[in-house]
């Protein structure tokens, strides 16, 4: 079994930041997962409840969330491989 041990000097500000990033990685992945899979649906449901919603508003939601997905792809972030 492969193992890795990460060590941080918490009195060093750069190491402290790296430590914070490492310890918050799961939380960040969960936020990204929510953005990717739930927020589009949430906003589409809100539009469905609005009898005056236009097709343009639906298109805008799709554009915004497609752009977010494109950013994930550009940065090599595969949400499904982070959250199982």
PDB file of N, CA, C and O in Angstrom:
ATOM      1  N   UNK A   1       0.846  -1.170   0.000  1.00  0.00           N
ATOM      2  CA  UNK A   1       0.000   0.000   0.000  1.00  0.00           C
ATOM      3  C   UNK A   1       0.899   1.244   0.000  1.00  0.00           C
ATOM      4  O   UNK A   1       1.792   1.382   0.837  1.00  0.00           O
ATOM      5  N   UNK A   2       0.646   2.132  -0.944  1.00  0.00           N
ATOM      6  CA  UNK A   2       1.406   3.384  -1.014  1.00  0.00           C
ATOM      7  C   UNK A   2       0.895   4.355   0.043  1.00  0.00           C
ATOM      8  O   UNK A   2      -0.301   4.422   0.323  1.00  0.00           O
ATOM      9  N   UNK A   3       1.822   5.100   0.617  1.00  0.00           N
ATOM     10  CA  UNK A   3       1.463   6.077   1.628  1.00  0.00           C
ATOM     11  C   UNK A   3       2.159   7.393   1.335  1.00  0.00           C
ATOM     12  O   UNK A   3       3.210   7.433   0.694  1.00  0.00           O
ATOM     13  N   UNK A   4       1.560   8.454   1.810  1.00  0.00           N
ATOM     14  CA  UNK A   4       2.169   9.775   1.696  1.00  0.00           C
ATOM     15  C   UNK A   4       1.964  10.518   3.002  1.00  0.00           C
ATOM     16  O   UNK A   4       0.889  10.463   3.600  1.00  0.00           O
ATOM     17  N   UNK A   5       2.986  11.200   3.429  1.00  0.00           N
ATOM     18  CA  UNK A   5       2.896  12.013   4.637  1.00  0.00           C
ATOM     19  C   UNK A   5       3.246  13.442   4.245  1.00  0.00           C
ATOM     20  O   UNK A   5       4.309  13.709   3.685  1.00  0.00           O
ATOM     21  N   UNK A   6       2.342  14.338   4.548  1.00  0.00           N
ATOM     22  CA  UNK A   6       2.575  15.749   4.279  1.00  0.00           C
ATOM     23  C   UNK A   6       2.929  16.436   5.586  1.00  0.00           C
ATOM     24  O   UNK A   6       2.279  16.216   6.608  1.00  0.00           O
ATOM     25  N   UNK A   7       3.956  17.263   5.551  1.00  0.00           N
ATOM     26  CA  UNK A   7       4.367  17.991   6.745  1.00  0.00           C
ATOM     27  C   UNK A   7       4.323  19.480   6.452  1.00  0.00           C
ATOM     28  O   UNK A   7       4.743  19.933   5.387  1.00  0.00           O
ATOM     29  N   UNK A   8       3.815  20.220   7.403  1.00  0.00           N
ATOM     30  CA  UNK A   8       3.700  21.669   7.269  1.00  0.00           C
ATOM     31  C   UNK A   8       4.286  22.348   8.498  1.00  0.00           C
ATOM     32  O   UNK A   8       4.090  21.898   9.627  1.00  0.00           O
ATOM     33  N   UNK A   9       4.999  23.424   8.264  1.00  0.00           N
ATOM     34  CA  UNK A   9       5.478  24.278   9.349  1.00  0.00           C
ATOM     35  C   UNK A   9       4.408  25.350   9.538  1.00  0.00           C
ATOM     36  O   UNK A   9       4.370  26.331   8.795  1.00  0.00           O
ATOM     37  N   UNK A  10       3.548  25.165  10.522  1.00  0.00           N
ATOM     38  CA  UNK A  10       2.403  26.055  10.695  1.00  0.00           C
ATOM     39  C   UNK A  10       2.783  27.441  11.189  1.00  0.00           C
ATOM     40  O   UNK A  10       1.939  28.336  11.247  1.00  0.00           O
ATOM     41  N   UNK A  11       4.035  27.620  11.541  1.00  0.00           N
ATOM     42  CA  UNK A  11       4.481  28.966  11.910  1.00  0.00           C
ATOM     43  C   UNK A  11       4.920  29.755  10.672  1.00  0.00           C
ATOM     44  O   UNK A  11       5.131  30.965  10.752  1.00  0.00           O
ATOM     45  N   UNK A  12       5.056  29.078   9.532  1.00  0.00           N
ATOM     46  CA  UNK A  12       5.398  29.719   8.260  1.00  0.00           C
ATOM     47  C   UNK A  12       4.102  30.032   7.512  1.00  0.00           C
ATOM     48  O   UNK A  12       3.274  29.144   7.310  1.00  0.00           O
ATOM     49  N   UNK A  13       3.922  31.276   7.104  1.00  0.00           N
ATOM     50  CA  UNK A  13       2.644  31.683   6.493  1.00  0.00           C
ATOM     51  C   UNK A  13       2.354  30.933   5.192  1.00  0.00           C
ATOM     52  O   UNK A  13       1.198  30.606   4.922  1.00  0.00           O
ATOM     53  N   UNK A  14       3.375  30.653   4.384  1.00  0.00           N
ATOM     54  CA  UNK A  14       3.147  29.913   3.139  1.00  0.00           C
ATOM     55  C   UNK A  14       2.734  28.470   3.417  1.00  0.00           C
ATOM     56  O   UNK A  14       1.819  27.943   2.786  1.00  0.00           O
ATOM     57  N   UNK A  15       3.422  27.840   4.373  1.00  0.00           N
ATOM     58  CA  UNK A  15       3.054  26.473   4.740  1.00  0.00           C
ATOM     59  C   UNK A  15       1.660  26.431   5.362  1.00  0.00           C
ATOM     60  O   UNK A  15       0.890  25.500   5.127  1.00  0.00           O
ATOM     61  N   UNK A  16       1.354  27.440   6.148  1.00  0.00           N
ATOM     62  CA  UNK A  16       0.024  27.506   6.773  1.00  0.00           C
ATOM     63  C   UNK A  16      -1.064  27.554   5.698  1.00  0.00           C
ATOM     64  O   UNK A  16      -2.092  26.889   5.825  1.00  0.00           O
ATOM     65  N   UNK A  17      -0.840  28.339   4.640  1.00  0.00           N
ATOM     66  CA  UNK A  17      -1.809  28.414   3.551  1.00  0.00           C
ATOM     67  C   UNK A  17      -1.945  27.066   2.842  1.00  0.00           C
ATOM     68  O   UNK A  17      -3.055  26.642   2.524  1.00  0.00           O
ATOM     69  N   UNK A  18      -0.828  26.399   2.597  1.00  0.00           N
ATOM     70  CA  UNK A  18      -0.873  25.072   1.974  1.00  0.00           C
ATOM     71  C   UNK A  18      -1.620  24.073   2.851  1.00  0.00           C
ATOM     72  O   UNK A  18      -2.374  23.241   2.348  1.00  0.00           O
ATOM     73  N   UNK A  19      -1.408  24.158   4.157  1.00  0.00           N
ATOM     74  CA  UNK A  19      -2.117  23.296   5.102  1.00  0.00           C
ATOM     75  C   UNK A  19      -3.625  23.540   5.030  1.00  0.00           C
ATOM     76  O   UNK A  19      -4.411  22.594   4.993  1.00  0.00           O
ATOM     77  N   UNK A  20      -4.020  24.813   5.010  1.00  0.00           N
ATOM     78  CA  UNK A  20      -5.446  25.155   4.922  1.00  0.00           C
ATOM     79  C   UNK A  20      -6.046  24.615   3.628  1.00  0.00           C
ATOM     80  O   UNK A  20      -7.152  24.075   3.637  1.00  0.00           O
ATOM     81  N   UNK A  21      -5.336  24.754   2.531  1.00  0.00           N
ATOM     82  CA  UNK A  21      -5.821  24.229   1.248  1.00  0.00           C
ATOM     83  C   UNK A  21      -6.001  22.717   1.308  1.00  0.00           C
ATOM     84  O   UNK A  21      -7.006  22.185   0.837  1.00  0.00           O
ATOM     85  N   UNK A  22      -5.027  22.033   1.888  1.00  0.00           N
ATOM     86  CA  UNK A  22      -5.105  20.574   1.961  1.00  0.00           C
ATOM     87  C   UNK A  22      -6.252  20.116   2.850  1.00  0.00           C
ATOM     88  O   UNK A  22      -6.957  19.163   2.519  1.00  0.00           O
ATOM     89  N   UNK A  23      -6.439  20.795   3.978  1.00  0.00           N
ATOM     90  CA  UNK A  23      -7.482  20.349   4.906  1.00  0.00           C
ATOM     91  C   UNK A  23      -8.883  20.742   4.440  1.00  0.00           C
ATOM     92  O   UNK A  23      -9.867  20.162   4.899  1.00  0.00           O
ATOM     93  N   UNK A  24      -8.989  21.710   3.543  1.00  0.00           N
ATOM     94  CA  UNK A  24     -10.298  22.136   3.039  1.00  0.00           C
ATOM     95  C   UNK A  24     -10.625  21.563   1.662  1.00  0.00           C
ATOM     96  O   UNK A  24     -11.650  21.909   1.075  1.00  0.00           O
ATOM     97  N   UNK A  25      -9.764  20.691   1.147  1.00  0.00           N
ATOM     98  CA  UNK A  25      -9.942  20.157  -0.198  1.00  0.00           C
ATOM     99  C   UNK A  25     -11.286  19.436  -0.366  1.00  0.00           C
ATOM    100  O   UNK A  25     -11.948  19.608  -1.389  1.00  0.00           O
ATOM    101  N   UNK A  26     -11.691  18.644   0.607  1.00  0.00           N
ATOM    102  CA  UNK A  26     -12.966  17.927   0.500  1.00  0.00           C
ATOM    103  C   UNK A  26     -14.131  18.915   0.505  1.00  0.00           C
ATOM    104  O   UNK A  26     -15.076  18.759  -0.268  1.00  0.00           O
ATOM    105  N   UNK A  27     -14.072  19.917   1.359  1.00  0.00           N
ATOM    106  CA  UNK A  27     -15.129  20.928   1.397  1.00  0.00           C
ATOM    107  C   UNK A  27     -15.227  21.665   0.057  1.00  0.00           C
ATOM    108  O   UNK A  27     -16.324  21.918  -0.441  1.00  0.00           O
ATOM    109  N   UNK A  28     -14.084  22.000  -0.511  1.00  0.00           N
ATOM    110  CA  UNK A  28     -14.099  22.677  -1.812  1.00  0.00           C
ATOM    111  C   UNK A  28     -14.678  21.766  -2.887  1.00  0.00           C
ATOM    112  O   UNK A  28     -15.441  22.221  -3.739  1.00  0.00           O
ATOM    113  N   UNK A  29     -14.324  20.493  -2.857  1.00  0.00           N
ATOM    114  CA  UNK A  29     -14.863  19.549  -3.835  1.00  0.00           C
ATOM    115  C   UNK A  29     -16.378  19.427  -3.694  1.00  0.00           C
ATOM    116  O   UNK A  29     -17.082  19.326  -4.699  1.00  0.00           O
ATOM    117  N   UNK A  30     -16.887  19.436  -2.475  1.00  0.00           N
ATOM    118  CA  UNK A  30     -18.332  19.363  -2.258  1.00  0.00           C
ATOM    119  C   UNK A  30     -19.043  20.599  -2.796  1.00  0.00           C
ATOM    120  O   UNK A  30     -20.130  20.493  -3.364  1.00  0.00           O
ATOM    121  N   UNK A  31     -18.440  21.763  -2.622  1.00  0.00           N
ATOM    122  CA  UNK A  31     -19.031  22.998  -3.168  1.00  0.00           C
ATOM    123  C   UNK A  31     -19.050  22.926  -4.689  1.00  0.00           C
ATOM    124  O   UNK A  31     -20.055  23.271  -5.312  1.00  0.00           O
ATOM    125  N   UNK A  32     -17.960  22.484  -5.290  1.00  0.00           N
ATOM    126  CA  UNK A  32     -17.915  22.359  -6.749  1.00  0.00           C
ATOM    127  C   UNK A  32     -18.953  21.366  -7.253  1.00  0.00           C
ATOM    128  O   UNK A  32     -19.580  21.588  -8.289  1.00  0.00           O
ATOM    129  N   UNK A  33     -19.133  20.272  -6.522  1.00  0.00           N
ATOM    130  CA  UNK A  33     -20.134  19.275  -6.906  1.00  0.00           C
ATOM    131  C   UNK A  33     -21.536  19.893  -6.872  1.00  0.00           C
ATOM    132  O   UNK A  33     -22.338  19.675  -7.780  1.00  0.00           O
ATOM    133  N   UNK A  34     -21.821  20.657  -5.830  1.00  0.00           N
ATOM    134  CA  UNK A  34     -23.115  21.346  -5.734  1.00  0.00           C
ATOM    135  C   UNK A  34     -23.320  22.274  -6.922  1.00  0.00           C
ATOM    136  O   UNK A  34     -24.389  22.285  -7.533  1.00  0.00           O
ATOM    137  N   UNK A  35     -22.293  23.052  -7.245  1.00  0.00           N
ATOM    138  CA  UNK A  35     -22.385  23.952  -8.400  1.00  0.00           C
ATOM    139  C   UNK A  35     -22.665  23.181  -9.685  1.00  0.00           C
ATOM    140  O   UNK A  35     -23.536  23.550 -10.472  1.00  0.00           O
ATOM    141  N   UNK A  36     -21.918  22.117  -9.877  1.00  0.00           N
ATOM    142  CA  UNK A  36     -22.010  21.356 -11.119  1.00  0.00           C
ATOM    143  C   UNK A  36     -23.366  20.670 -11.283  1.00  0.00           C
ATOM    144  O   UNK A  36     -23.934  20.678 -12.375  1.00  0.00           O
ATOM    145  N   UNK A  37     -23.882  20.083 -10.218  1.00  0.00           N
ATOM    146  CA  UNK A  37     -25.045  19.220 -10.367  1.00  0.00           C
ATOM    147  C   UNK A  37     -26.360  19.776  -9.817  1.00  0.00           C
ATOM    148  O   UNK A  37     -27.426  19.386 -10.293  1.00  0.00           O
ATOM    149  N   UNK A  38     -26.318  20.653  -8.853  1.00  0.00           N
ATOM    150  CA  UNK A  38     -27.570  21.064  -8.224  1.00  0.00           C
ATOM    151  C   UNK A  38     -28.001  22.493  -8.507  1.00  0.00           C
ATOM    152  O   UNK A  38     -29.200  22.772  -8.530  1.00  0.00           O
ATOM    153  N   UNK A  39     -27.074  23.397  -8.722  1.00  0.00           N
ATOM    154  CA  UNK A  39     -27.460  24.803  -8.855  1.00  0.00           C
ATOM    155  C   UNK A  39     -28.203  25.097 -10.149  1.00  0.00           C
ATOM    156  O   UNK A  39     -29.120  25.919 -10.153  1.00  0.00           O
ATOM    157  N   UNK A  40     -27.832  24.450 -11.246  1.00  0.00           N
ATOM    158  CA  UNK A  40     -28.572  24.633 -12.500  1.00  0.00           C
ATOM    159  C   UNK A  40     -30.022  24.222 -12.285  1.00  0.00           C
ATOM    160  O   UNK A  40     -30.942  24.961 -12.636  1.00  0.00           O
ATOM    161  N   UNK A  41     -30.221  23.043 -11.707  1.00  0.00           N
ATOM    162  CA  UNK A  41     -31.580  22.542 -11.461  1.00  0.00           C
ATOM    163  C   UNK A  41     -32.344  23.479 -10.532  1.00  0.00           C
ATOM    164  O   UNK A  41     -33.521  23.760 -10.756  1.00  0.00           O
ATOM    165  N   UNK A  42     -31.679  23.955  -9.501  1.00  0.00           N
ATOM    166  CA  UNK A  42     -32.321  24.860  -8.538  1.00  0.00           C
ATOM    167  C   UNK A  42     -32.849  26.107  -9.245  1.00  0.00           C
ATOM    168  O   UNK A  42     -33.994  26.508  -9.039  1.00  0.00           O
ATOM    169  N   UNK A  43     -32.018  26.708 -10.067  1.00  0.00           N
ATOM    170  CA  UNK A  43     -32.432  27.936 -10.742  1.00  0.00           C
ATOM    171  C   UNK A  43     -33.456  27.669 -11.843  1.00  0.00           C
ATOM    172  O   UNK A  43     -34.314  28.514 -12.099  1.00  0.00           O
ATOM    173  N   UNK A  44     -33.384  26.536 -12.484  1.00  0.00           N
ATOM    174  CA  UNK A  44     -34.411  26.183 -13.470  1.00  0.00           C
ATOM    175  C   UNK A  44     -35.758  25.971 -12.781  1.00  0.00           C
ATOM    176  O   UNK A  44     -36.792  26.376 -13.312  1.00  0.00           O
ATOM    177  N   UNK A  45     -35.757  25.351 -11.622  1.00  0.00           N
ATOM    178  CA  UNK A  45     -37.018  25.168 -10.883  1.00  0.00           C
ATOM    179  C   UNK A  45     -37.600  26.505 -10.456  1.00  0.00           C
ATOM    180  O   UNK A  45     -38.816  26.693 -10.474  1.00  0.00           O
ATOM    181  N   UNK A  46     -36.724  27.440 -10.070  1.00  0.00           N
ATOM    182  CA  UNK A  46     -37.215  28.775  -9.705  1.00  0.00           C
ATOM    183  C   UNK A  46     -37.868  29.455 -10.902  1.00  0.00           C
ATOM    184  O   UNK A  46     -38.895  30.118 -10.756  1.00  0.00           O
ATOM    185  N   UNK A  47     -37.281  29.297 -12.075  1.00  0.00           N
ATOM    186  CA  UNK A  47     -37.892  29.872 -13.274  1.00  0.00           C
ATOM    187  C   UNK A  47     -39.223  29.204 -13.590  1.00  0.00           C
ATOM    188  O   UNK A  47     -40.172  29.874 -13.998  1.00  0.00           O
ATOM    189  N   UNK A  48     -39.299  27.905 -13.409  1.00  0.00           N
ATOM    190  CA  UNK A  48     -40.539  27.189 -13.676  1.00  0.00           C
ATOM    191  C   UNK A  48     -41.675  27.687 -12.788  1.00  0.00           C
ATOM    192  O   UNK A  48     -42.839  27.650 -13.186  1.00  0.00           O
ATOM    193  N   UNK A  49     -41.344  28.147 -11.603  1.00  0.00           N
ATOM    194  CA  UNK A  49     -42.354  28.671 -10.681  1.00  0.00           C
ATOM    195  C   UNK A  49     -42.798  30.077 -11.079  1.00  0.00           C
ATOM    196  O   UNK A  49     -43.834  30.558 -10.620  1.00  0.00           O
ATOM    197  N   UNK A  50     -42.021  30.727 -11.924  1.00  0.00           N
ATOM    198  CA  UNK A  50     -42.319  32.093 -12.371  1.00  0.00           C
ATOM    199  C   UNK A  50     -43.055  32.022 -13.703  1.00  0.00           C
ATOM    200  O   UNK A  50     -42.463  31.669 -14.723  1.00  0.00           O
ATOM    201  N   UNK A  51     -44.329  32.352 -13.698  1.00  0.00           N
ATOM    202  CA  UNK A  51     -45.127  32.231 -14.925  1.00  0.00           C
ATOM    203  C   UNK A  51     -44.697  33.209 -16.016  1.00  0.00           C
ATOM    204  O   UNK A  51     -45.103  33.069 -17.169  1.00  0.00           O
ATOM    205  N   UNK A  52     -43.880  34.196 -15.656  1.00  0.00           N
ATOM    206  CA  UNK A  52     -43.413  35.167 -16.640  1.00  0.00           C
ATOM    207  C   UNK A  52     -41.999  34.869 -17.135  1.00  0.00           C
ATOM    208  O   UNK A  52     -41.417  35.684 -17.851  1.00  0.00           O
ATOM    209  N   UNK A  53     -41.444  33.727 -16.769  1.00  0.00           N
ATOM    210  CA  UNK A  53     -40.082  33.387 -17.179  1.00  0.00           C
ATOM    211  C   UNK A  53     -40.017  33.271 -18.693  1.00  0.00           C
ATOM    212  O   UNK A  53     -40.924  32.743 -19.336  1.00  0.00           O
ATOM    213  N   UNK A  54     -38.935  33.772 -19.239  1.00  0.00           N
ATOM    214  CA  UNK A  54     -38.764  33.746 -20.691  1.00  0.00           C
ATOM    215  C   UNK A  54     -37.753  32.677 -21.098  1.00  0.00           C
ATOM    216  O   UNK A  54     -36.979  32.184 -20.277  1.00  0.00           O
ATOM    217  N   UNK A  55     -37.778  32.340 -22.355  1.00  0.00           N
ATOM    218  CA  UNK A  55     -36.812  31.382 -22.894  1.00  0.00           C
ATOM    219  C   UNK A  55     -35.388  31.926 -22.744  1.00  0.00           C
ATOM    220  O   UNK A  55     -34.447  31.163 -22.530  1.00  0.00           O
ATOM    221  N   UNK A  56     -35.240  33.223 -22.854  1.00  0.00           N
ATOM    222  CA  UNK A  56     -33.928  33.867 -22.702  1.00  0.00           C
ATOM    223  C   UNK A  56     -33.361  33.611 -21.298  1.00  0.00           C
ATOM    224  O   UNK A  56     -32.158  33.397 -21.152  1.00  0.00           O
ATOM    225  N   UNK A  57     -34.200  33.630 -20.285  1.00  0.00           N
ATOM    226  CA  UNK A  57     -33.736  33.367 -18.917  1.00  0.00           C
ATOM    227  C   UNK A  57     -33.243  31.926 -18.782  1.00  0.00           C
ATOM    228  O   UNK A  57     -32.229  31.668 -18.134  1.00  0.00           O
ATOM    229  N   UNK A  58     -33.965  30.994 -19.398  1.00  0.00           N
ATOM    230  CA  UNK A  58     -33.513  29.593 -19.387  1.00  0.00           C
ATOM    231  C   UNK A  58     -32.179  29.462 -20.115  1.00  0.00           C
ATOM    232  O   UNK A  58     -31.276  28.765 -19.654  1.00  0.00           O
ATOM    233  N   UNK A  59     -32.065  30.139 -21.255  1.00  0.00           N
ATOM    234  CA  UNK A  59     -30.817  30.103 -22.021  1.00  0.00           C
ATOM    235  C   UNK A  59     -29.657  30.683 -21.225  1.00  0.00           C
ATOM    236  O   UNK A  59     -28.540  30.170 -21.290  1.00  0.00           O
ATOM    237  N   UNK A  60     -29.916  31.748 -20.474  1.00  0.00           N
ATOM    238  CA  UNK A  60     -28.873  32.365 -19.672  1.00  0.00           C
ATOM    239  C   UNK A  60     -28.365  31.413 -18.591  1.00  0.00           C
ATOM    240  O   UNK A  60     -27.161  31.315 -18.357  1.00  0.00           O
ATOM    241  N   UNK A  61     -29.285  30.719 -17.940  1.00  0.00           N
ATOM    242  CA  UNK A  61     -28.888  29.722 -16.935  1.00  0.00           C
ATOM    243  C   UNK A  61     -28.002  28.659 -17.585  1.00  0.00           C
ATOM    244  O   UNK A  61     -26.955  28.300 -17.045  1.00  0.00           O
ATOM    245  N   UNK A  62     -28.424  28.164 -18.737  1.00  0.00           N
ATOM    246  CA  UNK A  62     -27.624  27.154 -19.424  1.00  0.00           C
ATOM    247  C   UNK A  62     -26.238  27.690 -19.781  1.00  0.00           C
ATOM    248  O   UNK A  62     -25.239  26.991 -19.616  1.00  0.00           O
ATOM    249  N   UNK A  63     -26.178  28.916 -20.264  1.00  0.00           N
ATOM    250  CA  UNK A  63     -24.891  29.514 -20.640  1.00  0.00           C
ATOM    251  C   UNK A  63     -23.963  29.626 -19.443  1.00  0.00           C
ATOM    252  O   UNK A  63     -22.794  29.251 -19.525  1.00  0.00           O
ATOM    253  N   UNK A  64     -24.475  30.138 -18.334  1.00  0.00           N
ATOM    254  CA  UNK A  64     -23.647  30.313 -17.135  1.00  0.00           C
ATOM    255  C   UNK A  64     -23.107  28.968 -16.656  1.00  0.00           C
ATOM    256  O   UNK A  64     -21.915  28.852 -16.371  1.00  0.00           O
ATOM    257  N   UNK A  65     -23.955  27.962 -16.564  1.00  0.00           N
ATOM    258  CA  UNK A  65     -23.505  26.684 -16.034  1.00  0.00           C
ATOM    259  C   UNK A  65     -22.673  25.898 -17.040  1.00  0.00           C
ATOM    260  O   UNK A  65     -21.839  25.085 -16.641  1.00  0.00           O
ATOM    261  N   UNK A  66     -22.881  26.123 -18.330  1.00  0.00           N
ATOM    262  CA  UNK A  66     -21.984  25.538 -19.326  1.00  0.00           C
ATOM    263  C   UNK A  66     -20.598  26.162 -19.209  1.00  0.00           C
ATOM    264  O   UNK A  66     -19.587  25.472 -19.348  1.00  0.00           O
ATOM    265  N   UNK A  67     -20.552  27.466 -18.953  1.00  0.00           N
ATOM    266  CA  UNK A  67     -19.263  28.144 -18.755  1.00  0.00           C
ATOM    267  C   UNK A  67     -18.543  27.610 -17.518  1.00  0.00           C
ATOM    268  O   UNK A  67     -17.325  27.432 -17.536  1.00  0.00           O
ATOM    269  N   UNK A  68     -19.288  27.356 -16.451  1.00  0.00           N
ATOM    270  CA  UNK A  68     -18.691  26.785 -15.237  1.00  0.00           C
ATOM    271  C   UNK A  68     -18.128  25.397 -15.543  1.00  0.00           C
ATOM    272  O   UNK A  68     -17.018  25.073 -15.120  1.00  0.00           O
ATOM    273  N   UNK A  69     -18.873  24.589 -16.262  1.00  0.00           N
ATOM    274  CA  UNK A  69     -18.397  23.251 -16.635  1.00  0.00           C
ATOM    275  C   UNK A  69     -17.144  23.335 -17.501  1.00  0.00           C
ATOM    276  O   UNK A  69     -16.229  22.523 -17.360  1.00  0.00           O
ATOM    277  N   UNK A  70     -17.107  24.310 -18.389  1.00  0.00           N
ATOM    278  CA  UNK A  70     -15.933  24.505 -19.240  1.00  0.00           C
ATOM    279  C   UNK A  70     -14.703  24.861 -18.401  1.00  0.00           C
ATOM    280  O   UNK A  70     -13.597  24.399 -18.683  1.00  0.00           O
ATOM    281  N   UNK A  71     -14.904  25.679 -17.377  1.00  0.00           N
ATOM    282  CA  UNK A  71     -13.788  26.012 -16.480  1.00  0.00           C
ATOM    283  C   UNK A  71     -13.249  24.771 -15.785  1.00  0.00           C
ATOM    284  O   UNK A  71     -12.036  24.598 -15.663  1.00  0.00           O
ATOM    285  N   UNK A  72     -14.152  23.906 -15.329  1.00  0.00           N
ATOM    286  CA  UNK A  72     -13.717  22.657 -14.699  1.00  0.00           C
ATOM    287  C   UNK A  72     -12.858  21.860 -15.675  1.00  0.00           C
ATOM    288  O   UNK A  72     -11.796  21.355 -15.309  1.00  0.00           O
ATOM    289  N   UNK A  73     -13.319  21.751 -16.908  1.00  0.00           N
ATOM    290  CA  UNK A  73     -12.594  20.993 -17.922  1.00  0.00           C
ATOM    291  C   UNK A  73     -11.238  21.616 -18.212  1.00  0.00           C
ATOM    292  O   UNK A  73     -10.234  20.907 -18.291  1.00  0.00           O
ATOM    293  N   UNK A  74     -11.198  22.930 -18.369  1.00  0.00           N
ATOM    294  CA  UNK A  74      -9.944  23.629 -18.652  1.00  0.00           C
ATOM    295  C   UNK A  74      -8.898  23.399 -17.565  1.00  0.00           C
ATOM    296  O   UNK A  74      -7.700  23.353 -17.845  1.00  0.00           O
ATOM    297  N   UNK A  75      -9.353  23.258 -16.338  1.00  0.00           N
ATOM    298  CA  UNK A  75      -8.430  23.083 -15.215  1.00  0.00           C
ATOM    299  C   UNK A  75      -8.271  21.619 -14.805  1.00  0.00           C
ATOM    300  O   UNK A  75      -7.652  21.317 -13.784  1.00  0.00           O
ATOM    301  N   UNK A  76      -8.830  20.720 -15.598  1.00  0.00           N
ATOM    302  CA  UNK A  76      -8.674  19.292 -15.328  1.00  0.00           C
ATOM    303  C   UNK A  76      -9.372  18.821 -14.080  1.00  0.00           C
ATOM    304  O   UNK A  76      -8.919  17.875 -13.434  1.00  0.00           O
ATOM    305  N   UNK A  77     -10.474  19.466 -13.724  1.00  0.00           N
ATOM    306  CA  UNK A  77     -11.215  19.079 -12.525  1.00  0.00           C
ATOM    307  C   UNK A  77     -12.376  18.181 -12.921  1.00  0.00           C
ATOM    308  O   UNK A  77     -13.305  18.608 -13.607  1.00  0.00           O
ATOM    309  N   UNK A  78     -12.308  16.935 -12.480  1.00  0.00           N
ATOM    310  CA  UNK A  78     -13.388  15.979 -12.700  1.00  0.00           C
ATOM    311  C   UNK A  78     -14.074  15.750 -11.370  1.00  0.00           C
ATOM    312  O   UNK A  78     -13.577  15.016 -10.516  1.00  0.00           O
ATOM    313  N   UNK A  79     -15.220  16.385 -11.207  1.00  0.00           N
ATOM    314  CA  UNK A  79     -15.934  16.336  -9.933  1.00  0.00           C
ATOM    315  C   UNK A  79     -16.243  14.897  -9.520  1.00  0.00           C
ATOM    316  O   UNK A  79     -16.109  14.537  -8.350  1.00  0.00           O
ATOM    317  N   UNK A  80     -16.655  14.082 -10.486  1.00  0.00           N
ATOM    318  CA  UNK A  80     -17.033  12.710 -10.163  1.00  0.00           C
ATOM    319  C   UNK A  80     -15.857  11.904  -9.596  1.00  0.00           C
ATOM    320  O   UNK A  80     -16.067  10.970  -8.822  1.00  0.00           O
ATOM    321  N   UNK A  81     -14.631  12.255  -9.975  1.00  0.00           N
ATOM    322  CA  UNK A  81     -13.488  11.520  -9.427  1.00  0.00           C
ATOM    323  C   UNK A  81     -13.124  12.016  -8.026  1.00  0.00           C
ATOM    324  O   UNK A  81     -12.378  11.341  -7.315  1.00  0.00           O
ATOM    325  N   UNK A  82     -13.633  13.175  -7.618  1.00  0.00           N
ATOM    326  CA  UNK A  82     -13.337  13.717  -6.289  1.00  0.00           C
ATOM    327  C   UNK A  82     -14.373  13.320  -5.246  1.00  0.00           C
ATOM    328  O   UNK A  82     -14.055  13.164  -4.067  1.00  0.00           O
ATOM    329  N   UNK A  83     -15.614  13.158  -5.693  1.00  0.00           N
ATOM    330  CA  UNK A  83     -16.720  12.827  -4.786  1.00  0.00           C
ATOM    331  C   UNK A  83     -17.315  11.508  -5.219  1.00  0.00           C
ATOM    332  O   UNK A  83     -17.817  11.386  -6.336  1.00  0.00           O
ATOM    333  N   UNK A  84     -17.266  10.531  -4.355  1.00  0.00           N
ATOM    334  CA  UNK A  84     -17.840   9.226  -4.685  1.00  0.00           C
ATOM    335  C   UNK A  84     -18.775   8.764  -3.609  1.00  0.00           C
ATOM    336  O   UNK A  84     -19.353   7.682  -3.715  1.00  0.00           O
TER     337      UNK A  84
END
